[in-house]
Amino acid sequence: MTELRQSQSQLQQTADASLTEKMQFWLDKAVAWGQADSPDTRRDTCLHLTRLRDFLQQLVPHINSLSSTTETLKRMPFLGQLLGRLCWNPYVTVGYTSRGLLLQCLWGLYSEHPSSALERKANLWIRKVLCQLATEEDDAASALMKCMGVSAKEYHLKVLKKMVTRQQENIGKSCCARSSTSQRCSCDIVLATSEVCIPLLNCPEASPLVTSLLQQPLTCSRAALSEDFLDALSSSYSSRGLTLDEAALIPLWYHSLPALEEAVLRLLESVTNTESTPQQLQQHVAKSVLPKACAQHCSMFLVTNDIFRSILKRAEGSQPIRSVIQAFTSCFLRELAVLQPQTLASLKDFFPQSPQSLLVPLSIMPSEVPQEAWKNHLKWLSGSLERLIQEEEGDGDGSSTRGQHSVFEAWFLLVQCAHWVQAALQLLATSGPEDCGPLLWLLTFYHHPTNRWHHRALQLEKAKEAWDHLHTLCCGSVRPLPVQRLQSLVTLVSPQAQPTSPAPSLTFSLLVHFAAFCQLPLRDSVELLQTVVHQSGLRDEAANALSSLQFRLNEGSCSSSDTVHLRINELQNAITHIQAEPDTHTHTHTHTHKLHNR
């Protein structure tokens, strides 16, 4: 126990020493700031405000952890002097965050029941500082406010708004507005204003100035924004302390690479850690404004795409990651179509690493191609991809770094433009054996890209086997459905499938599309899907797959009819029934008589 106390005491002494060292640094700064009101002093104050707030946030819990004001001042003898100087510095107290932290420090130091002359004297001083901090008015300002009948808060807000308006006018006087080349460039005001604006970032009244700074065109190298301003703005926005509209958010990402990277990672984290329907995912991605920003600025898209590329390399089999990338690409292409032909960047500028021969054929939406042309379009895509991969993989040892990179880039583009994978699934449910080869190859490559590529022939053989089971079940006239083939499907879609089996998700996607698009009577389609889903335990996956299919049909990325929509609704009802009664293998026939013969 004694050793534990000694250890705790040593840790406390170390923490106190570290805090004292930092406090001495900030006291020196506060003294220097208070000695002269010069441009250099104001600039230094603004540049250090973010670090000062971090120190105050560390200081608040330390003050609150001590038992009394006497103990606090004994351990931190310079605390009172530091707080006093900071509270009388208008550049520190103008921001709501800094002022709030100073108030917390003072309240932590205040003694409710002072037990000594020191604590009583400290209370008197704290009350005086709190009064000044709450109103920040001198005698002249007080007399003026009384004469005008204006409250202290209203007075300070009007002063702040006037200052913001004046600064906005100043930053508009950049070198692009010079009437003569002999005039002095005034772009320095942009940098200076961005530095002065740092303590105002959390003030709503300063929002117009922040937006004006971010939207200021870079007319010359001297018109750059302060890195400290961008860092503080990004930090405040990330911590939800500041709200930025689209007009300010896109320029912030354009000016600040760390802010853009953080926004992309935050989007990935927010949508991959929650269960969302495809429609909710699409809405969330669009609401993030990232697709629109990337369509407006090619450089931003390249950064975002690099992040997606890097994450996908590490999580190749992650369906949530693929879904986010697909939703983002869909929104991006839609935004880019709105901007064309105004934007100067071409599609090749946005996808410089992708196989250029495949770029336009993959990026075009199936809804933009006549359905009767889908089959030939997909056969061409499959054949082109297969030839490209055979060329890059060379002699088949898979050792070529260039070849591996090219194969990955081809697959990455296919993942981004997975609408053609969905179109292939739809055609496989209605095609015969003579047409399924290229479509199955495309699906196999989508599910088995660069890892285990030397097993691709075997994977394709297994995919054909799964398709053959489904084709026989859906096109045959034998009733009831053959148990042996049903059991084979259950084995193929099972998460515990053998390593040599095709990806369970491939077979499962085929199953869902066969149930939705084949000519099998609806009652039999329901029986097929219910049986396989019930025995494999993939009820949630089936519900998500049907919801995703319904969404694609509604948005027009796949071809559909009223019959298909009604079939999907009935299949969803059947899956819901399984979820409600997981221990009872029954077949739902509610309302199926409407479509029984369709």
Legacy VTK file of the C-alpha trace (Angstrom):
# vtk DataFile Version 3.0
C-alpha trace
ASCII
DATASET POLYDATA
POINTS 598 float
0.000 0.000 0.000
2.878 2.346 0.859
4.497 1.657 -2.522
1.196 2.394 -4.254
0.887 5.736 -2.469
4.488 6.588 -3.375
3.829 5.687 -7.021
0.672 7.807 -7.112
2.533 10.688 -5.485
5.323 10.474 -8.076
2.802 10.471 -10.920
1.067 13.499 -9.414
4.367 15.360 -9.040
5.238 14.583 -12.675
1.840 15.848 -13.847
2.180 19.012 -11.744
5.667 19.670 -13.124
4.463 19.290 -16.698
1.520 21.588 -16.088
3.716 24.167 -14.339
6.116 24.185 -17.290
3.264 24.780 -19.721
1.783 27.441 -17.460
5.073 29.329 -17.414
5.094 29.313 -21.222
1.561 30.739 -21.408
2.229 33.276 -18.678
5.203 34.574 -20.665
2.952 34.797 -23.707
0.194 36.597 -21.787
2.683 39.128 -20.414
4.111 39.780 -23.892
0.611 40.161 -25.383
-0.347 42.690 -22.746
2.728 44.900 -23.114
1.906 46.305 -26.564
-1.068 46.410 -28.906
0.833 46.076 -32.164
0.027 44.147 -35.361
2.744 41.591 -34.516
1.328 41.078 -31.016
-2.210 40.624 -32.308
-0.979 38.215 -34.955
0.946 36.150 -32.406
-2.119 36.037 -30.135
-4.382 34.783 -32.909
-1.889 32.167 -34.062
-1.620 30.678 -30.559
-5.319 30.616 -29.668
-5.939 27.001 -30.691
-3.058 25.733 -28.528
-4.169 27.997 -25.683
-7.662 26.484 -25.755
-6.139 22.997 -25.630
-4.142 24.024 -22.539
-7.203 25.514 -20.823
-9.176 22.323 -21.532
-6.402 20.394 -19.786
-6.329 22.892 -16.923
-10.074 22.795 -16.065
-10.255 19.166 -14.811
-6.946 19.586 -12.963
-8.319 22.574 -11.018
-11.549 20.723 -10.251
-9.635 17.678 -8.966
-7.927 19.645 -6.185
-9.544 19.911 -2.776
-9.380 23.688 -2.205
-8.315 27.028 -3.615
-5.426 27.094 -1.155
-4.074 23.760 -2.440
-4.574 24.852 -6.052
-2.623 28.093 -5.622
0.066 26.263 -3.678
0.626 23.833 -6.534
0.156 26.464 -9.247
1.284 29.809 -7.810
1.124 31.578 -11.192
-2.449 30.497 -11.958
-4.147 33.675 -10.762
-1.763 35.930 -12.659
-2.224 33.883 -15.848
-6.029 33.830 -15.683
-6.169 37.534 -14.877
-4.027 38.537 -17.850
-5.957 36.249 -20.212
-9.341 37.506 -19.015
-8.335 41.117 -19.746
-7.102 40.308 -23.258
-9.956 41.002 -25.726
-8.356 38.867 -28.445
-8.577 35.848 -26.137
-12.043 36.485 -24.709
-13.786 37.411 -27.962
-14.315 33.719 -28.809
-17.115 31.842 -27.027
-14.955 28.726 -26.498
-11.996 30.532 -24.893
-14.263 32.681 -22.738
-16.200 29.611 -21.583
-12.999 27.788 -20.592
-11.772 30.805 -18.641
-15.116 30.961 -16.822
-14.782 27.275 -15.902
-11.270 27.860 -14.538
-12.487 30.770 -12.405
-15.481 28.855 -11.072
-13.209 25.928 -10.204
-10.979 28.305 -8.266
-13.889 29.971 -6.414
-14.425 28.877 -2.767
-18.034 28.403 -1.706
-16.962 28.414 1.931
-13.639 30.297 2.198
-11.597 29.078 5.141
-8.739 31.577 5.040
-7.892 35.176 4.190
-6.247 33.949 0.989
-9.457 32.281 -0.210
-11.597 35.303 0.740
-9.257 37.605 -1.163
-9.283 35.220 -4.134
-13.101 35.233 -4.146
-13.226 39.028 -4.311
-10.794 39.055 -7.218
-12.673 36.261 -9.046
-16.000 38.133 -8.729
-14.404 41.225 -10.228
-12.904 39.290 -13.140
-16.164 37.404 -13.737
-18.039 40.676 -13.914
-15.556 42.059 -16.429
-15.534 38.844 -18.436
-19.312 38.700 -18.615
-19.757 42.296 -19.831
-16.364 43.488 -21.116
-17.364 47.122 -20.829
-15.255 50.115 -19.838
-16.583 53.424 -18.515
-16.846 55.074 -21.955
-18.636 52.095 -23.467
-20.923 51.846 -20.440
-21.915 55.524 -20.738
-22.531 55.130 -24.464
-24.699 52.042 -23.965
-26.789 53.730 -21.284
-27.279 56.779 -23.505
-28.414 54.616 -26.425
-30.464 52.232 -24.314
-28.554 49.240 -25.669
-27.611 46.168 -23.618
-23.990 45.089 -23.293
-24.584 41.932 -25.341
-26.332 43.812 -28.129
-23.596 46.429 -28.188
-20.818 43.879 -28.554
-22.695 41.965 -31.244
-23.137 45.134 -33.276
-19.445 45.941 -32.922
-18.543 42.423 -34.014
-20.883 42.526 -37.035
-19.464 45.887 -38.079
-15.929 44.556 -37.820
-16.888 41.502 -39.888
-18.432 43.689 -42.594
-15.338 45.886 -42.722
-13.026 42.888 -43.029
-15.189 41.467 -45.837
-14.820 44.733 -47.718
-11.070 44.688 -47.199
-10.476 41.185 -48.551
-12.400 42.120 -51.703
-9.617 44.569 -52.572
-7.243 41.982 -54.028
-4.817 42.431 -56.892
-7.401 41.235 -59.411
-9.303 44.479 -58.765
-6.344 46.759 -59.552
-6.975 49.254 -62.300
-3.260 49.713 -62.915
-0.279 47.388 -62.714
1.564 50.090 -60.786
-0.813 49.766 -57.852
0.430 47.873 -54.814
-0.891 44.313 -54.455
-3.189 44.139 -51.449
-3.539 40.361 -51.292
-1.624 40.314 -47.991
-4.886 41.373 -46.362
-6.342 37.915 -47.076
-3.642 36.154 -45.057
-3.785 38.738 -42.252
-7.576 38.618 -42.038
-7.621 34.812 -41.915
-5.224 34.943 -38.948
-7.278 37.566 -37.114
-10.416 35.530 -37.781
-9.186 32.494 -35.786
-10.669 33.558 -32.413
-14.001 34.326 -34.103
-14.562 30.937 -35.717
-17.196 29.828 -33.202
-19.074 33.130 -33.406
-22.099 32.810 -35.725
-21.764 36.508 -36.592
-18.382 35.794 -38.210
-19.800 33.154 -40.585
-20.046 35.549 -43.589
-16.409 36.528 -43.163
-15.293 32.888 -42.939
-17.221 32.045 -46.111
-15.794 35.097 -47.934
-12.252 34.088 -46.991
-12.749 30.527 -48.204
-14.287 31.679 -51.484
-11.606 34.264 -52.171
-9.924 33.398 -55.501
-6.199 32.703 -55.404
-5.225 35.615 -57.647
-1.590 35.334 -56.616
0.660 33.435 -54.217
0.224 36.138 -51.578
-3.524 35.559 -51.375
-3.161 32.217 -49.569
-5.078 31.559 -46.355
-3.291 30.979 -43.080
-2.614 27.298 -42.334
-3.487 27.981 -38.693
-6.843 29.388 -39.808
-7.558 26.318 -41.937
-6.479 23.948 -39.150
-8.583 25.747 -36.544
-11.575 25.863 -38.887
-11.301 22.163 -39.707
-10.884 21.262 -36.028
-13.886 23.325 -34.982
-16.046 21.819 -37.733
-14.967 18.250 -36.896
-15.822 18.715 -33.227
-19.321 19.925 -34.211
-18.529 23.306 -32.652
-19.041 25.034 -35.979
-21.621 24.579 -38.711
-20.532 25.211 -42.285
-22.864 25.353 -45.259
-22.001 23.996 -48.682
-20.645 27.356 -49.868
-17.944 27.245 -47.168
-17.430 23.493 -46.828
-16.323 22.790 -50.402
-13.702 25.607 -50.414
-12.423 24.371 -47.032
-11.790 20.902 -48.483
-10.231 22.492 -51.560
-7.808 24.579 -49.472
-7.068 21.976 -46.775
-5.973 18.441 -47.690
-6.224 17.188 -44.057
-9.812 18.486 -43.856
-10.735 16.639 -47.068
-9.087 13.405 -45.950
-10.861 13.584 -42.601
-14.222 14.165 -44.311
-13.763 11.081 -46.523
-12.710 8.867 -43.610
-15.575 10.193 -41.488
-18.020 9.324 -44.266
-16.627 5.790 -44.548
-16.784 5.310 -40.787
-20.321 6.670 -40.446
-21.847 4.433 -43.117
-19.861 1.229 -42.569
-20.535 1.129 -38.822
-24.305 1.338 -39.217
-26.855 -0.807 -40.997
-28.471 1.258 -43.739
-30.766 0.469 -46.610
-29.337 1.221 -50.078
-31.608 4.253 -50.303
-30.433 5.568 -46.913
-26.804 4.973 -47.938
-27.280 6.897 -51.196
-28.971 9.773 -49.361
-26.247 9.877 -46.689
-23.459 9.975 -49.281
-25.214 12.702 -51.295
-25.907 14.734 -48.150
-22.202 14.685 -47.274
-21.626 17.053 -50.273
-18.430 15.120 -51.116
-19.636 13.839 -54.530
-20.639 17.368 -55.559
-17.332 18.812 -54.339
-15.352 16.167 -56.230
-17.318 16.803 -59.424
-16.417 20.501 -59.187
-12.714 19.910 -58.427
-10.837 17.085 -60.138
-7.981 17.294 -57.617
-10.405 16.579 -54.764
-11.792 13.532 -56.582
-8.278 12.157 -57.098
-7.565 12.428 -53.360
-10.905 10.841 -52.437
-10.431 8.056 -54.964
-6.931 7.346 -53.632
-8.370 6.894 -50.143
-11.025 4.502 -51.473
-8.347 2.638 -53.456
-6.089 2.260 -50.417
-8.877 1.035 -48.132
-10.229 -1.393 -50.727
-6.782 -2.954 -51.153
-6.786 -3.797 -47.443
-10.458 -4.810 -47.301
-10.990 -6.396 -50.693
-13.840 -8.632 -49.559
-15.704 -6.023 -47.509
-19.160 -5.548 -48.997
-19.929 -2.423 -46.870
-16.806 -0.715 -48.263
-17.791 -1.654 -51.801
-21.321 -0.349 -51.212
-20.013 3.033 -50.038
-17.698 3.329 -53.054
-20.520 2.379 -55.419
-22.937 4.868 -53.842
-20.293 7.606 -53.972
-19.415 6.910 -57.619
-23.084 6.889 -58.589
-23.667 10.274 -56.909
-20.412 11.646 -58.374
-21.269 10.652 -61.952
-24.705 12.218 -61.526
-23.165 15.491 -60.283
-20.582 15.436 -63.076
-23.315 15.023 -65.679
-25.005 18.154 -64.330
-21.780 20.156 -64.690
-20.904 18.955 -68.175
-19.922 20.535 -70.487
-19.115 23.511 -68.217
-16.351 21.632 -66.379
-12.960 21.684 -68.087
-11.931 18.252 -66.780
-12.738 15.162 -68.836
-13.675 11.743 -67.495
-10.121 10.579 -68.223
-8.760 13.336 -65.960
-10.820 11.959 -63.085
-9.794 8.320 -63.700
-6.172 8.504 -64.949
-5.189 5.063 -63.597
-8.227 3.187 -64.945
-8.083 1.214 -68.223
-9.099 3.972 -70.622
-10.747 1.642 -73.124
-13.165 0.478 -70.402
-13.803 3.828 -68.750
-16.731 5.139 -70.806
-18.375 1.726 -71.426
-18.383 1.012 -67.670
-19.323 4.491 -66.449
-22.415 4.751 -68.642
-25.585 3.658 -66.821
-27.601 0.634 -68.042
-30.662 2.900 -68.198
-28.860 4.905 -70.914
-28.437 1.799 -73.092
-31.379 0.032 -74.817
-32.094 -3.181 -72.927
-31.782 -5.255 -76.099
-28.161 -4.042 -76.339
-27.243 -5.052 -72.776
-26.159 -8.558 -73.703
-23.694 -7.447 -76.392
-22.446 -4.590 -74.193
-21.753 -6.982 -71.306
-20.131 -9.550 -73.582
-17.798 -6.831 -74.891
-16.974 -5.678 -71.340
-16.315 -9.240 -70.191
-14.150 -10.042 -73.216
-12.151 -6.806 -72.873
-11.519 -7.396 -69.181
-10.512 -11.001 -69.768
-8.020 -10.044 -72.514
-6.560 -7.243 -70.368
-6.068 -9.591 -67.419
-4.550 -12.350 -69.533
-2.055 -9.850 -70.960
-1.137 -8.393 -67.563
-0.869 -11.707 -65.754
1.523 -12.856 -68.462
2.926 -16.276 -67.837
0.619 -16.832 -64.871
3.075 -16.567 -61.974
1.416 -13.368 -60.725
4.807 -11.837 -59.849
4.596 -8.749 -62.047
3.966 -5.669 -59.918
2.795 -3.749 -62.974
0.462 -6.568 -63.911
-1.003 -6.784 -60.421
-1.551 -3.025 -60.406
-3.309 -3.063 -63.771
-5.547 -5.969 -62.765
-6.463 -4.195 -59.534
-7.262 -0.948 -61.370
-9.520 -2.825 -63.788
-11.316 -4.465 -60.875
-11.497 -1.181 -58.933
-13.255 0.469 -61.871
-15.668 -2.478 -62.057
-16.428 -2.090 -58.336
-17.080 1.619 -58.803
-19.375 0.956 -61.772
-21.046 -2.146 -60.343
-24.337 -1.229 -62.056
-23.166 -3.427 -64.935
-22.557 -6.306 -62.521
-26.195 -5.958 -61.454
-27.273 -5.894 -65.098
-25.323 -9.131 -65.686
-27.116 -10.765 -62.750
-30.459 -9.755 -64.191
-29.599 -11.194 -67.625
-28.283 -14.441 -66.104
-31.728 -15.058 -64.603
-33.348 -14.906 -68.042
-30.592 -16.214 -70.386
-29.838 -19.646 -71.682
-26.595 -21.678 -71.438
-25.284 -20.231 -74.710
-25.132 -16.690 -73.253
-24.138 -17.268 -69.631
-20.380 -17.846 -70.101
-19.154 -14.214 -70.470
-21.646 -12.972 -67.852
-20.485 -15.565 -65.314
-16.846 -14.686 -66.032
-17.615 -11.028 -65.254
-19.272 -11.999 -61.957
-16.433 -14.358 -61.032
-13.840 -11.636 -61.628
-15.913 -9.164 -59.580
-15.979 -11.550 -56.597
-12.460 -13.010 -57.105
-10.216 -10.189 -58.414
-6.536 -10.338 -57.473
-6.364 -12.772 -54.573
-6.293 -16.431 -55.598
-6.404 -15.390 -59.267
-4.671 -18.658 -60.164
-7.916 -20.447 -59.125
-10.078 -18.349 -61.425
-10.798 -21.222 -63.833
-11.966 -23.379 -60.922
-14.038 -20.524 -59.494
-15.685 -20.026 -62.888
-16.471 -23.745 -63.073
-18.132 -23.626 -59.654
-20.099 -20.483 -60.608
-21.402 -22.283 -63.689
-22.416 -25.184 -61.470
-24.413 -22.812 -59.227
-26.040 -21.191 -62.268
-26.895 -24.620 -63.671
-28.666 -25.604 -60.406
-30.740 -22.434 -60.496
-31.465 -22.641 -64.224
-32.664 -26.237 -63.868
-34.854 -25.382 -60.865
-36.393 -22.333 -62.529
-36.834 -23.702 -66.024
-37.791 -27.293 -65.227
-41.311 -28.561 -64.808
-40.602 -31.061 -62.040
-42.622 -30.361 -58.886
-41.949 -30.323 -56.025
-38.513 -28.731 -56.448
-35.708 -31.354 -56.485
-34.377 -31.714 -52.947
-30.852 -32.575 -54.090
-30.440 -29.386 -56.118
-31.950 -27.296 -53.326
-29.460 -28.797 -50.876
-26.592 -28.073 -53.275
-27.670 -24.412 -53.369
-27.825 -24.283 -49.578
-24.237 -25.599 -49.458
-23.019 -23.087 -52.043
-24.508 -20.024 -50.317
-23.508 -21.133 -46.818
-20.932 -18.855 -45.134
-19.037 -22.064 -44.250
-18.667 -23.020 -47.921
-15.454 -24.753 -48.997
-12.549 -22.502 -50.126
-12.849 -23.865 -53.659
-16.496 -22.840 -53.845
-17.408 -19.543 -55.501
-18.033 -16.639 -53.159
-21.278 -17.354 -51.263
-22.363 -13.808 -52.099
-22.076 -14.594 -55.840
-24.370 -17.612 -55.587
-26.703 -15.774 -53.255
-26.984 -12.834 -55.673
-27.821 -15.282 -58.459
-30.495 -16.894 -56.273
-32.189 -13.549 -55.494
-32.155 -12.414 -59.133
-33.481 -15.750 -60.382
-36.335 -15.518 -57.875
-37.141 -11.966 -59.010
-36.681 -12.179 -62.807
-37.142 -15.785 -63.951
-40.343 -17.123 -65.515
-40.998 -19.517 -62.628
-44.507 -19.085 -61.135
-44.345 -16.805 -58.137
-45.421 -19.506 -55.690
-42.456 -21.663 -56.744
-40.053 -18.692 -56.603
-41.191 -18.007 -53.044
-40.702 -21.664 -52.154
-37.224 -21.697 -53.692
-36.054 -18.566 -51.882
-37.680 -19.486 -48.573
-36.189 -22.966 -48.541
-32.609 -21.912 -49.281
-32.716 -18.846 -47.020
-34.286 -20.745 -44.120
-31.798 -23.616 -44.227
-28.736 -21.393 -44.754
-29.727 -18.889 -42.032
-29.284 -15.887 -44.359
-32.570 -14.134 -43.681
-31.037 -10.685 -43.086
-28.861 -10.993 -46.184
-31.906 -11.911 -48.280
-33.879 -8.945 -46.971
-30.974 -6.581 -47.738
-30.462 -8.042 -51.225
-34.145 -7.638 -52.117
-34.187 -4.097 -50.695
-31.094 -3.237 -52.739
-32.654 -4.686 -55.896
-35.872 -2.750 -55.321
-33.883 0.471 -54.899
-31.940 -0.044 -58.145
-35.178 -0.690 -60.000
-36.764 2.456 -58.564
-33.810 4.689 -59.450
-33.684 3.312 -62.986
-30.229 1.686 -62.969
-31.871 -1.658 -63.880
-34.728 -2.496 -66.188
-38.015 -3.499 -64.572
-41.724 -3.971 -65.005
-44.766 -3.900 -62.736
-44.615 -7.686 -62.579
-41.034 -7.652 -61.281
-41.878 -5.030 -58.627
-44.802 -7.115 -57.413
-42.690 -10.292 -57.359
-40.051 -8.557 -55.240
-42.743 -7.312 -52.825
-44.048 -10.865 -52.408
-40.528 -12.239 -51.927
-39.911 -9.591 -49.251
-43.115 -10.615 -47.515
-41.952 -14.218 -47.565
-38.578 -13.333 -46.034
-40.301 -11.243 -43.359
-42.448 -14.251 -42.513
-39.332 -16.388 -42.048
-37.859 -13.747 -39.718
-41.053 -13.641 -37.689
-41.140 -17.432 -37.314
-37.541 -18.651 -37.617
-38.316 -22.111 -36.234
-41.197 -22.900 -38.566
-40.462 -23.669 -42.203
-43.688 -22.558 -43.817
-44.429 -21.105 -47.212
-46.159 -17.786 -47.530
-48.902 -17.628 -50.157
-50.522 -14.355 -49.145
-51.669 -12.499 -52.253
-49.589 -14.745 -54.538
-52.706 -15.653 -56.498
-52.372 -12.240 -58.205
-49.190 -13.326 -59.957
-49.437 -17.098 -59.837
-49.611 -17.466 -63.608
-47.362 -14.567 -64.577
LINES 1 599
598 0 1 2 3 4 5 6 7 8 9 10 11 12 13 14 15 16 17 18 19 20 21 22 23 24 25 26 27 28 29 30 31 32 33 34 35 36 37 38 39 40 41 42 43 44 45 46 47 48 49 50 51 52 53 54 55 56 57 58 59 60 61 62 63 64 65 66 67 68 69 70 71 72 73 74 75 76 77 78 79 80 81 82 83 84 85 86 87 88 89 90 91 92 93 94 95 96 97 98 99 100 101 102 103 104 105 106 107 108 109 110 111 112 113 114 115 116 117 118 119 120 121 122 123 124 125 126 127 128 129 130 131 132 133 134 135 136 137 138 139 140 141 142 143 144 145 146 147 148 149 150 151 152 153 154 155 156 157 158 159 160 161 162 163 164 165 166 167 168 169 170 171 172 173 174 175 176 177 178 179 180 181 182 183 184 185 186 187 188 189 190 191 192 193 194 195 196 197 198 199 200 201 202 203 204 205 206 207 208 209 210 211 212 213 214 215 216 217 218 219 220 221 222 223 224 225 226 227 228 229 230 231 232 233 234 235 236 237 238 239 240 241 242 243 244 245 246 247 248 249 250 251 252 253 254 255 256 257 258 259 260 261 262 263 264 265 266 267 268 269 270 271 272 273 274 275 276 277 278 279 280 281 282 283 284 285 286 287 288 289 290 291 292 293 294 295 296 297 298 299 300 301 302 303 304 305 306 307 308 309 310 311 312 313 314 315 316 317 318 319 320 321 322 323 324 325 326 327 328 329 330 331 332 333 334 335 336 337 338 339 340 341 342 343 344 345 346 347 348 349 350 351 352 353 354 355 356 357 358 359 360 361 362 363 364 365 366 367 368 369 370 371 372 373 374 375 376 377 378 379 380 381 382 383 384 385 386 387 388 389 390 391 392 393 394 395 396 397 398 399 400 401 402 403 404 405 406 407 408 409 410 411 412 413 414 415 416 417 418 419 420 421 422 423 424 425 426 427 428 429 430 431 432 433 434 435 436 437 438 439 440 441 442 443 444 445 446 447 448 449 450 451 452 453 454 455 456 457 458 459 460 461 462 463 464 465 466 467 468 469 470 471 472 473 474 475 476 477 478 479 480 481 482 483 484 485 486 487 488 489 490 491 492 493 494 495 496 497 498 499 500 501 502 503 504 505 506 507 508 509 510 511 512 513 514 515 516 517 518 519 520 521 522 523 524 525 526 527 528 529 530 531 532 533 534 535 536 537 538 539 540 541 542 543 544 545 546 547 548 549 550 551 552 553 554 555 556 557 558 559 560 561 562 563 564 565 566 567 568 569 570 571 572 573 574 575 576 577 578 579 580 581 582 583 584 585 586 587 588 589 590 591 592 593 594 595 596 597
